[in-house]
Amino acid sequence: MTERMTGAQALVRALEHMDVDTVFGIPGGAILPAYDPLYDSTKVRHVLVRHEQGAGHAAEGYAQATGRVGVCMATSGPGATNLVTPIADAYMDSVPIVAITGQVASAAIGTDAFQEADISGITMPITKHNFLVTDAADIPRTIMEAFHIASTGRPGPVLVDISKDALQADTDFHWPPTMQLPGYRPVTRPHSKQIREAAKLIAEAKRPVLYVGGGVHKARASAELFRLAELTSIPVVTTLMARGTFPDSHPQHMGMPGMHGSVSAVGALQKSDLLIGLGVRFDDRVTGELSSFAPGAKVVHADIDPAEISKNRHADVPIVGDCKEVIGDLIAAIEASGQKGDYSAWWSMLNAIKQTYPLGYDEFEDGSLAPQYVMERLSAIAGPDTYYVAGVGQHQMWASQFIDYENPGTFINSGGLGTMGFAVPAAMGAKMGRPESTVWAIDGDGCFQMTNQELATCALEGVPIKIAVINNGNLGMVRQWQTLFYDQRYSNTNLQTTRRIPDFVKLADAYGCVGLRCERPEDVDATIKKAMEINDVPVVVDFVVHQDAMVWPMVAAGTSNDDIKIARHMAPKWSEDE
């Protein structure tokens, strides 16, 4: 059925047809025509954020918590460029979002008009695809295509930039439009020959490892992964982006690999003779010095994005396909072969490493609070059904190490881009996507000051997230590097928040939230429990921790994983017969 309406009305109607229930954004001149029909929509809730970066991260948090496409909206020029960071973040972590931006009138494009920026050109390297729409008739089809591209294949961000005159012009609206994406055909079904080859290598291996990345969660394949692991008895490591995809409590779980991974996970990769990489990128934070990474291992690499296969490490068996399909087919092939490897010696070695080098931390003689203890108690009290959303830095690593993740998707963080300021707006988006769930943002005092203005949005919109600010008075991870590599020359990392500038409790109160402070280990449980009891407004907890707490283990950037340190100047003793 065809209906006459403006391009702006067609945009809102298309969003309604795509079952969008939440849009995060800020209005401005070029996008203003879209905000008028949005005012009348009974299906789409617009959340007025305090900064466009917050809108983008909130859309990411919503997408990661729900598996649906997150949507953010901004005006032209500075409004659009403020979305660049969250768009880049979503691109690195394969998060499906659609960013809608207003653009100056089509006749003014390229004239350096007021609030003009070539946002399509700017974001071309950091979007899965982007569109510049100058004809109102193209708006419905473009919106449908944008959602399709964002959510299929390897998920990612799509930008739709719409000129103001296209929003104001009249057009005939009909639904559904016909998509025009002739070159876009993501491969989801793996090749059966490659599956057989992978099954053969698994049967022959003596020291295999399931190296599991965020792609397994994106494919909603945690149940299949669990079946594969139990069928084969192969040890499992889960990357930062896959925490919870395989339960921490399972005896086959070796932990998180990488720069701040567990010794057992790093050792498992280094000593393996077969890596079964599922939805992973072989990125530098996991591999360390690439040439020395898992030197004796053959590689099976499965990913939905063919560009990732053999990008960093040659794959002996490359498999292009959706991880849910790949793992399902692998299970069938292994069951059909009737072969099962003997990994008793392998398990003996790994269990010895795991027992000898568990995760641990120092407590402080002056009674100062250890941040790792806060994470342990938060994990125990809030429990595994909580969503934990971390910023970037030491607190992110402690959250990945000392919180127990049992459920897929319950740890949301900025992995690839490492974006400070991610946690608070992303937690807001996650809570709006999962209103029935408890959502804890875990932030550093540095990260928190980048986007804490979204506390106002949370308070006014009735989004009762809880924020644990791990306050060591410093840009902690940078300070750790200055301690280790720059002779303790602490250049511009002291935030002096321990002088209460700002006072996070007063700041929370000013934003209409509840502010709490905890400075002693004996008060941690009571403080967390009090925060858990408050469910009508956001809660900010200022956990004042020791400034010298460090993240261990650690593989220094650019060095071999074999050089992992369990503490300063302390390395594990590797041996072939551990």
Helices and strands as residue ranges (DSSP letters): E 3-6, H 7-17, E 22-25, H 32-38, E 45-48, H 52-66, E 70-74, H 78-81, H 84-92, E 97-103, G 106-108, H 119-123, G 124-126, E 129-133, G 136-138, H 139-151, E 158-163, H 164-168, E 170-173, H 192-204, E 208-212, H 214-218, H 222-232, E 236-238, G 240-242, E 253-255, H 263-271, E 274-278, H 284-287, G 290-292, E 298-303, G 306-308, E 317-320, H 323-337, H 344-356, H 371-382, E 387-390, H 394-402, E 411-413, H 423-433, E 439-444, H 445-451, H 454-461, E 466-471, H 476-485, G 497-499, H 504-510, E 514-518, G 521-523, H 524-533, E 539-544, G 561-563
